[in-house]
Amino acid sequence: MGDPLGEAELMTFFVEFGNSFTVDFGDIDEAFYDALNRMYRRATEKVLSLPEEQRGKFQGRLEAIMTSSSNIGWGYHDMLCDDYYEAFPEDE
């Protein structure tokens, strides 16, 4: 049946690493950001499927990704904001 907590961890780490890479080394390309946006969306969906007591740490990490992406182009930051606030409307 899988490991939803482990999947949420892996998906979130994937986006953290890709986002950090861009922050450290500069703009990449549209395909790179599309892949990160798709994984971010999957990560938020996976986090929302977890029991409520397991969501908090991931929600904080997903918010940190979104916040740190504010100067990244290709519509990347806007998509992260859309996905984050759709998943966690109470933070808006």
Phi, psi and omega in degrees: 000345177099181181231087184303322179294316177295322178295316178299319179297312182296315180296316180294317178299318179306311182288321176303315183293314179297319178295315179298321179301315180293317179300320182282324190243354177103175185302142179255248178211173186300318181299321178298313181289327175299318179296318178294319178298318178297317180291324178299316179298316178297321180296316180296321178297317180295317179299318180294339178277349179283158172302146186307324183290346179260354186282327190306311183296323179288321179300318177297320180291319178295322177295319180297321177299310181301312183296317184286350183268008190300336181255012181265139185274201178064019181076006183302307182299317180300318179294319177299317179299314179302312182293319181296310184287338172289320180285323185232067185297339180293342180272350184287000000 
